Amino acid sequence: MSAAWDSADHPTPVSVGPLGWVLMLLRGMTLATVVLVGLVILLAIRLIERPLYGQGRPVTPHITQIVCKIAFWIMGLRRAVIGTPMRHRGAVVANHTSWLDIFSLNAAQRIYFVSKSEVASWPGIGWLAKATGTLFIERNPKHARKQTEVFQQRLLDNHRLLFFPEGTSTDGLQVLPFKTTLFQSFFAPELRDVIWVQPVTVLY
């Protein structure tokens, strides 16, 4: 079994020269601009979309997906999808390797992330997550029932929710024990026979 990221066996660092840093800066600025422009367009459309469809988002997820696809072109990375992304409502469960997972998984299909509540207060990232429909959950058992109801409602609204069942990031070459709390919602009588669950592996 491979070692996790917190082991002593870390990946070998890559040396970056002056030209490399300039290229990274240019790509970073371009990516930030594309994300910002995409966010402005998304928020503008959401002003019309929300009164008409409520939790339903027939247009804005396409914007998120397009921005994430463009991000790979800006970063100079090739992307390949093996298999057919789920088109039904339900859950997509995936491993978590790095921040790049956000772009990878959004580019492959229209999804909404499930994230810990702390992320909502992070500068920049929290605002972006809220705008794109991320579902925030608290790990406090006292709120488990209420969160399950919210989770179920999003699924009944035909959303595809993505979460990382391992609850942490790894090197992507192993599977850690799952945190099973979120799976409880799938067994509710009104959901059990009408939603789908698709396992996904992200590999770089």
Secondary structure as the mmCIF struct_conf table of DSSP 4:
data_model
#
loop_
_struct_conf.conf_type_id
_struct_conf.id
_struct_conf.beg_label_comp_id
_struct_conf.beg_label_asym_id
_struct_conf.beg_label_seq_id
_struct_conf.end_label_comp_id
_struct_conf.end_label_asym_id
_struct_conf.end_label_seq_id
HELX_LH_PP_P HELX_LH_PP_P1 SER A 2 ALA A 4
TURN_TY1_P TURN_TY1_P1 TRP A 5 ASP A 6
BEND BEND1 SER A 7 ALA A 8
HELX_LH_PP_P HELX_LH_PP_P2 HIS A 10 SER A 15
HELX_RH_AL_P HELX_RH_AL_P1 PRO A 18 TYR A 53
TURN_TY1_P TURN_TY1_P2 GLY A 54 GLN A 55
BEND BEND2 PRO A 58 VAL A 59
HELX_RH_AL_P HELX_RH_AL_P2 THR A 60 MET A 75
TURN_TY1_P TURN_TY1_P3 GLY A 76 GLY A 76
BEND BEND3 GLY A 83 GLY A 83
BEND BEND4 HIS A 88 ARG A 89
STRN STRN1 GLY A 90 ALA A 94
BEND BEND5 SER A 98 SER A 98
TURN_TY1_P TURN_TY1_P4 TRP A 99 LEU A 100
HELX_RH_AL_P HELX_RH_AL_P3 ASP A 101 ALA A 108
BEND BEND6 GLN A 109 GLN A 109
STRN STRN2 TYR A 112 LYS A 116
HELX_RH_3T_P HELX_RH_3T_P1 SER A 117 SER A 121
BEND BEND7 TRP A 122 TRP A 122
TURN_TY1_P TURN_TY1_P5 PRO A 123 GLY A 124
HELX_RH_AL_P HELX_RH_AL_P4 ILE A 125 ALA A 131
TURN_TY1_P TURN_TY1_P6 THR A 132 GLY A 133
HELX_LH_PP_P HELX_LH_PP_P3 THR A 134 THR A 134
STRN STRN3 LEU A 135 ILE A 137
HELX_RH_3T_P HELX_RH_3T_P2 PRO A 141 HIS A 143
HELX_RH_AL_P HELX_RH_AL_P5 ALA A 144 LEU A 156
TURN_TY1_P TURN_TY1_P7 ASP A 157 ASN A 158
STRN STRN4 ARG A 160 PHE A 163
TURN_TY1_P TURN_TY1_P8 PRO A 165 GLU A 166
BEND BEND8 GLY A 167 THR A 168
BEND BEND9 GLY A 172 GLN A 174
HELX_LH_PP_P HELX_LH_PP_P4 LEU A 176 PHE A 178
HELX_RH_3T_P HELX_RH_3T_P3 THR A 181 PHE A 187
BEND BEND10 ALA A 188 ALA A 188
TURN_TY1_P TURN_TY1_P9 PRO A 189 VAL A 194
STRN STRN5 TRP A 196 VAL A 200
#
